[in-house]
Amino acid sequence: MREASAPSQSPQASLLKAINCTITTNAKSKNADLRGLGVISMQTCLQNATSIHSYIGKVLKDGKTRPDIKPIILWCLDYYSNAIRSVQEATASFKSKDYRSANTQLNVALDDSLMCEYGFKEVLLGDSPVISPLTKQKQNGDLDLPVVSPFTKQNGDMFQLARISIAITNMVQ
C-alpha cells in the first residue's frame, strides 16, 4: 500500500494523524476504549482553551498591546471564556452519553477559536464588529495596518483539538 504524501492527504487522514499525535501523548490513552479517548481528547481541549485564555490575559496585561486592537483581544478573551464553558459542558454531556449535546458544545468551542481569528481578519477588511466607529475613522491614517492575529497558532491548535473531540464523539454515537 502506498503512503499518501502530506499535501494530498484527505481531511480524514489528516484528522486521524492529529488524533494519533494528540491522544497518544496521554499515558491513560494506552488502555482507553473509544469513550475513554473521547474524555481524554476533551480534557486536552479544555487544558488548551484554558492555556490560551491565560495567554490572552497576559498579552492584555503586558502593556504592549496596541490600543486599536485591544477590543479584539478582549473579544478573544471572551470567546475563550465561552470555549472553556462549552468544553466543560461537552465533557459532562459526553460522560452522561448525551452525545448530541456534547457535539453541539464542542462545535461552539470550535467556532470560538475561529471567531477570535476572524476578529483580526475583519479589521483588515474594515468590517470588525468590535472596533468602534471612532477607530474605524482612524483607519484612514492613524491605524497601523496590517493587523495580524497574535493568536493564529493557538486558534489553529484549539480548532484541531475541538475537531478531534467532535470526531470521536461522532464515532461513539
C-alpha positions as YAML, in Angstrom:
chain: A
units: angstrom
residues:
- id: 1
  name: MET
  ca: [0.00, 0.00, 0.00]
- id: 2
  name: ARG
  ca: [1.35, 3.37, -0.99]
- id: 3
  name: GLU
  ca: [1.52, 6.05, 1.70]
- id: 4
  name: ALA
  ca: [-0.08, 9.37, 0.77]
- id: 5
  name: SER
  ca: [2.08, 12.45, 0.93]
- id: 6
  name: ALA
  ca: [1.03, 15.26, 3.26]
- id: 7
  name: PRO
  ca: [-0.28, 17.71, 0.62]
- id: 8
  name: SER
  ca: [-2.54, 15.09, -0.96]
- id: 9
  name: GLN
  ca: [-3.81, 13.62, 2.33]
- id: 10
  name: SER
  ca: [-7.54, 13.52, 2.73]
- id: 11
  name: PRO
  ca: [-9.07, 15.57, 5.55]
- id: 12
  name: GLN
  ca: [-9.92, 12.30, 7.29]
- id: 13
  name: ALA
  ca: [-6.32, 11.05, 7.10]
- id: 14
  name: SER
  ca: [-5.09, 14.39, 8.40]
- id: 15
  name: LEU
  ca: [-7.55, 14.23, 11.29]
- id: 16
  name: LEU
  ca: [-6.56, 10.64, 12.15]
- id: 17
  name: LYS
  ca: [-2.90, 11.68, 12.20]
- id: 18
  name: ALA
  ca: [-3.75, 14.60, 14.53]
- id: 19
  name: ILE
  ca: [-5.77, 12.27, 16.79]
- id: 20
  name: ASN
  ca: [-2.87, 9.87, 16.99]
- id: 21
  name: CYS
  ca: [-0.36, 12.60, 17.81]
- id: 22
  name: THR
  ca: [-2.59, 14.31, 20.36]
- id: 23
  name: ILE
  ca: [-4.10, 11.45, 22.29]
- id: 24
  name: THR
  ca: [-1.21, 9.01, 22.37]
- id: 25
  name: THR
  ca: [0.85, 11.54, 24.33]
- id: 26
  name: ASN
  ca: [-1.52, 10.93, 27.27]
- id: 27
  name: ALA
  ca: [-0.43, 7.87, 29.28]
- id: 28
  name: LYS
  ca: [-4.08, 7.00, 30.06]
- id: 29
  name: SER
  ca: [-4.80, 6.55, 26.36]
- id: 30
  name: LYS
  ca: [-2.91, 3.26, 26.14]
- id: 31
  name: ASN
  ca: [-5.69, 1.25, 27.80]
- id: 32
  name: ALA
  ca: [-8.62, 3.51, 26.94]
- id: 33
  name: ASP
  ca: [-11.58, 2.50, 24.83]
- id: 34
  name: LEU
  ca: [-13.17, 4.95, 22.39]
- id: 35
  name: ARG
  ca: [-15.26, 6.58, 25.13]
- id: 36
  name: GLY
  ca: [-12.14, 6.95, 27.26]
- id: 37
  name: LEU
  ca: [-10.32, 8.52, 24.33]
- id: 38
  name: GLY
  ca: [-13.24, 10.93, 23.96]
- id: 39
  name: VAL
  ca: [-12.87, 12.08, 27.56]
- id: 40
  name: ILE
  ca: [-9.08, 12.37, 27.16]
- id: 41
  name: SER
  ca: [-9.49, 14.44, 23.99]
- id: 42
  name: MET
  ca: [-11.94, 16.79, 25.71]
- id: 43
  name: GLN
  ca: [-9.65, 17.16, 28.72]
- id: 44
  name: THR
  ca: [-6.83, 18.05, 26.33]
- id: 45
  name: CYS
  ca: [-9.12, 20.52, 24.56]
- id: 46
  name: LEU
  ca: [-10.10, 22.08, 27.91]
- id: 47
  name: GLN
  ca: [-6.46, 22.39, 29.00]
- id: 48
  name: ASN
  ca: [-5.67, 24.07, 25.70]
- id: 49
  name: ALA
  ca: [-8.58, 26.52, 25.92]
- id: 50
  name: THR
  ca: [-7.61, 27.39, 29.50]
- id: 51
  name: SER
  ca: [-3.99, 27.91, 28.49]
- id: 52
  name: ILE
  ca: [-4.98, 30.15, 25.57]
- id: 53
  name: HIS
  ca: [-7.32, 32.17, 27.81]
- id: 54
  name: SER
  ca: [-4.45, 32.68, 30.27]
- id: 55
  name: TYR
  ca: [-2.08, 33.65, 27.45]
- id: 56
  name: ILE
  ca: [-4.54, 36.22, 26.08]
- id: 57
  name: GLY
  ca: [-4.88, 37.67, 29.58]
- id: 58
  name: LYS
  ca: [-1.09, 38.01, 29.81]
- id: 59
  name: VAL
  ca: [-0.97, 39.73, 26.43]
- id: 60
  name: LEU
  ca: [-3.53, 42.25, 27.68]
- id: 61
  name: LYS
  ca: [-1.58, 42.88, 30.90]
- id: 62
  name: ASP
  ca: [1.88, 43.23, 29.35]
- id: 63
  name: GLY
  ca: [1.20, 46.85, 28.33]
- id: 64
  name: LYS
  ca: [2.43, 46.30, 24.78]
- id: 65
  name: THR
  ca: [-0.99, 45.84, 23.20]
- id: 66
  name: ARG
  ca: [-1.82, 48.37, 20.54]
- id: 67
  name: PRO
  ca: [-4.85, 50.38, 21.67]
- id: 68
  name: ASP
  ca: [-6.55, 49.92, 18.30]
- id: 69
  name: ILE
  ca: [-6.60, 46.12, 18.60]
- id: 70
  name: LYS
  ca: [-7.25, 45.86, 22.33]
- id: 71
  name: PRO
  ca: [-11.01, 45.46, 21.72]
- id: 72
  name: ILE
  ca: [-10.33, 42.44, 19.51]
- id: 73
  name: ILE
  ca: [-8.05, 40.89, 22.10]
- id: 74
  name: LEU
  ca: [-10.76, 41.42, 24.73]
- id: 75
  name: TRP
  ca: [-13.20, 39.81, 22.30]
- id: 76
  name: CYS
  ca: [-10.87, 36.79, 22.02]
- id: 77
  name: LEU
  ca: [-10.68, 36.60, 25.81]
- id: 78
  name: ASP
  ca: [-14.48, 36.45, 25.95]
- id: 79
  name: TYR
  ca: [-14.58, 33.81, 23.22]
- id: 80
  name: TYR
  ca: [-12.12, 31.62, 25.09]
- id: 81
  name: SER
  ca: [-14.08, 32.07, 28.34]
- id: 82
  name: ASN
  ca: [-17.03, 30.73, 26.40]
- id: 83
  name: ALA
  ca: [-14.93, 27.93, 24.87]
- id: 84
  name: ILE
  ca: [-13.86, 26.79, 28.34]
- id: 85
  name: ARG
  ca: [-17.50, 26.60, 29.50]
- id: 86
  name: SER
  ca: [-18.52, 24.85, 26.29]
- id: 87
  name: VAL
  ca: [-15.85, 22.15, 26.59]
- id: 88
  name: GLN
  ca: [-16.73, 21.63, 30.26]
- id: 89
  name: GLU
  ca: [-20.40, 21.19, 29.31]
- id: 90
  name: ALA
  ca: [-19.44, 18.94, 26.39]
- id: 91
  name: THR
  ca: [-17.40, 16.71, 28.68]
- id: 92
  name: ALA
  ca: [-20.25, 16.39, 31.15]
- id: 93
  name: SER
  ca: [-22.69, 15.63, 28.31]
- id: 94
  name: PHE
  ca: [-20.31, 13.08, 26.80]
- id: 95
  name: LYS
  ca: [-19.87, 11.31, 30.15]
- id: 96
  name: SER
  ca: [-23.66, 11.12, 30.54]
- id: 97
  name: LYS
  ca: [-23.91, 9.72, 26.98]
- id: 98
  name: ASP
  ca: [-25.71, 12.82, 25.67]
- id: 99
  name: TYR
  ca: [-23.57, 12.86, 22.54]
- id: 100
  name: ARG
  ca: [-25.75, 15.28, 20.67]
- id: 101
  name: SER
  ca: [-25.30, 17.97, 23.34]
- id: 102
  name: ALA
  ca: [-21.59, 17.18, 23.58]
- id: 103
  name: ASN
  ca: [-21.24, 17.62, 19.84]
- id: 104
  name: THR
  ca: [-23.14, 20.93, 19.92]
- id: 105
  name: GLN
  ca: [-20.96, 22.32, 22.71]
- id: 106
  name: LEU
  ca: [-17.76, 21.17, 21.02]
- id: 107
  name: ASN
  ca: [-18.85, 22.93, 17.84]
- id: 108
  name: VAL
  ca: [-19.36, 26.10, 19.88]
- id: 109
  name: ALA
  ca: [-15.79, 25.82, 21.20]
- id: 110
  name: LEU
  ca: [-14.51, 25.23, 17.67]
- id: 111
  name: ASP
  ca: [-16.40, 28.30, 16.45]
- id: 112
  name: ASP
  ca: [-14.99, 30.37, 19.31]
- id: 113
  name: SER
  ca: [-11.44, 29.71, 18.10]
- id: 114
  name: LEU
  ca: [-12.47, 30.71, 14.58]
- id: 115
  name: MET
  ca: [-14.19, 33.88, 15.76]
- id: 116
  name: CYS
  ca: [-11.07, 35.02, 17.61]
- id: 117
  name: GLU
  ca: [-9.05, 34.61, 14.43]
- id: 118
  name: TYR
  ca: [-11.71, 36.22, 12.22]
- id: 119
  name: GLY
  ca: [-11.83, 39.25, 14.50]
- id: 120
  name: PHE
  ca: [-8.35, 40.19, 13.34]
- id: 121
  name: LYS
  ca: [-9.09, 39.45, 9.69]
- id: 122
  name: GLU
  ca: [-12.18, 41.67, 9.82]
- id: 123
  name: VAL
  ca: [-10.07, 44.60, 10.98]
- id: 124
  name: LEU
  ca: [-8.02, 44.23, 7.82]
- id: 125
  name: LEU
  ca: [-11.22, 44.42, 5.81]
- id: 126
  name: GLY
  ca: [-12.69, 47.24, 7.90]
- id: 127
  name: ASP
  ca: [-15.69, 45.11, 8.94]
- id: 128
  name: SER
  ca: [-14.89, 44.30, 12.56]
- id: 129
  name: PRO
  ca: [-17.94, 44.39, 14.87]
- id: 130
  name: VAL
  ca: [-15.67, 45.06, 17.87]
- id: 131
  name: ILE
  ca: [-13.94, 48.16, 16.55]
- id: 132
  name: SER
  ca: [-15.69, 51.38, 17.45]
- id: 133
  name: PRO
  ca: [-16.75, 53.86, 14.73]
- id: 134
  name: LEU
  ca: [-14.07, 56.25, 16.03]
- id: 135
  name: THR
  ca: [-11.38, 53.63, 15.48]
- id: 136
  name: LYS
  ca: [-12.76, 52.91, 12.01]
- id: 137
  name: GLN
  ca: [-12.38, 56.59, 11.19]
- id: 138
  name: LYS
  ca: [-8.75, 56.40, 12.31]
- id: 139
  name: GLN
  ca: [-8.12, 53.68, 9.74]
- id: 140
  name: ASN
  ca: [-7.68, 56.40, 7.14]
- id: 141
  name: GLY
  ca: [-4.29, 57.27, 8.58]
- id: 142
  name: ASP
  ca: [-3.79, 56.74, 12.28]
- id: 143
  name: LEU
  ca: [-4.24, 52.97, 12.43]
- id: 144
  name: ASP
  ca: [-1.17, 50.88, 11.70]
- id: 145
  name: LEU
  ca: [-2.36, 48.19, 9.32]
- id: 146
  name: PRO
  ca: [-1.99, 45.32, 8.80]
- id: 147
  name: VAL
  ca: [-3.34, 43.80, 11.98]
- id: 148
  name: VAL
  ca: [-2.10, 40.25, 12.35]
- id: 149
  name: SER
  ca: [-3.57, 37.96, 14.96]
- id: 150
  name: PRO
  ca: [-1.06, 37.18, 17.69]
- id: 151
  name: PHE
  ca: [-3.07, 34.02, 18.38]
- id: 152
  name: THR
  ca: [-3.11, 32.29, 14.98]
- id: 153
  name: LYS
  ca: [-1.19, 29.22, 16.16]
- id: 154
  name: GLN
  ca: [-3.24, 28.92, 19.36]
- id: 155
  name: ASN
  ca: [-6.51, 29.32, 17.45]
- id: 156
  name: GLY
  ca: [-5.41, 26.64, 14.99]
- id: 157
  name: ASP
  ca: [-4.46, 24.26, 17.79]
- id: 158
  name: MET
  ca: [-7.80, 24.81, 19.52]
- id: 159
  name: PHE
  ca: [-9.63, 24.23, 16.25]
- id: 160
  name: GLN
  ca: [-7.81, 20.91, 15.72]
- id: 161
  name: LEU
  ca: [-8.38, 19.72, 19.29]
- id: 162
  name: ALA
  ca: [-12.09, 20.54, 19.10]
- id: 163
  name: ARG
  ca: [-12.26, 18.75, 15.74]
- id: 164
  name: ILE
  ca: [-10.67, 15.67, 17.27]
- id: 165
  name: SER
  ca: [-13.18, 15.66, 20.13]
- id: 166
  name: ILE
  ca: [-16.06, 16.09, 17.66]
- id: 167
  name: ALA
  ca: [-14.76, 13.23, 15.51]
- id: 168
  name: ILE
  ca: [-14.54, 10.89, 18.49]
- id: 169
  name: THR
  ca: [-18.00, 11.93, 19.69]
- id: 170
  name: ASN
  ca: [-19.38, 11.14, 16.24]
- id: 171
  name: MET
  ca: [-17.70, 7.71, 16.30]
- id: 172
  name: VAL
  ca: [-19.14, 6.88, 19.73]
- id: 173
  name: GLN
  ca: [-22.73, 7.84, 18.85]
...
